[in-house]
Amino acid sequence: MSVVRVAVIGLGAISQSVHLPLLRRNAEAFEITALVDLSRERAADMAARYGVDQTRLFSSIESLIAAIEEGLEIDAAILATTGSHAGDTLSLVRAGVRVLAEKPLAYSLAELNALAAHEVESGIDLRDWVRVGYMKEYDAASQRAKELLAGVTLRAVSVVVMHPLDGSQLEFARLAARTHDISAETIRSLQASTSKTVDGAVGAGLHPDLRTLYTNVVLGSVVHDIGLLRFLVGGLGEVSFAQHWGPTMPGSVHLRGTLAREQTPWTVDWHYIDAYPDYQESVTFHHEGGTIELIFGVPYVTNLPTVLRVTENHPVLGIRVSESRWMQQEAFENELYALAALVRGESPEGASVAESIADVQVGQRMIRSLAHSKGFTLESSAEAAQ
């Protein structure tokens, strides 16, 4: 198997704790060919740690693509920058680079429609070019749960997420110190661009707390569960009720509705609690014959196995509760090899642009319900109002 030449774009927490270490761990299959970050200091630091030539460090997607046009050979990119990734994904695809983009792929349907328009104009299939970083789809426990769920009649689905401070989840990673070499003007420009995109999605006049809930909670965290439930049971349909509370932002969010394929009810309870002891996430499916439950740990710790717990009737044992764990299969690593399969011209499973459109549509139904619960009406021009 030939080595896949990878550019890692965005060298923050997820790249430092997961992507870069896994690329090095799988050096027989992947080469870190280029690094891209707004901070030249951080890029130089990571280059020294991972043996990347200083001539292959870039401060923007545009400069990376210019180098590709001049002969730099890149097969794939891991896009792990902050915020929306649709515009950069489009630029990379146009440059002939396969992309694994961290979630969310976009904050707005307009961004995704631009990608879909390029697909039509260029005659390509974006599933051959783009995957979204829903690592839970690549988790062995999730894949086994999908097999089990195929043969049951669901009665209820529930998701509970207990989310402590981000820093407490990352202490083990020994992240590089903050840098201070990104200009204020650059930061303002990026913030303005993001704000404009969010304006189109939820409306410029929406209360700032609701805008934060949309970008940081719904499409920043809950989107993982939106994607997982799409993968496992066909996705979330209507959002019938929403509530937000808590002493400080982002607080707690309760959402409920019915599945897309049937009238089975679902609930999502998401709690950000600074001092909570540890990250916990459970996804539970009650059905006519028992319960199937997935229990996820801190997402940044590699090879921390997800627990698949199955409760069922048994002719001899009466009630049987079994737990399965796959210690040697890392979801992020499986995701990485799916990217390599894309480069080889294969079509591995995993979410692409079409799935992201469906997920953003669900996210917009969620924020519409949250806005209504607080007495706000979305601007009629906003995507989420449609």
Helices and strands as residue ranges (DSSP letters): E 4-9, H 13-14, I 15-19, H 20-25, E 30-36, H 40-50, G 54-56, E 57-58, H 61-69, E 76-79, H 86-94, E 98-101, H 109-122, G 126-128, E 130-132, G 135-138, H 140-149, E 154-163, H 166-170, G 171-173, H 184-202, H 208-212, I 213-222, H 223-233, E 236-245, E 252-259, E 265-272, E 280-287, E 290-296, E 307-314, E 318-325, H 331-343, H 353-373, G 383-385
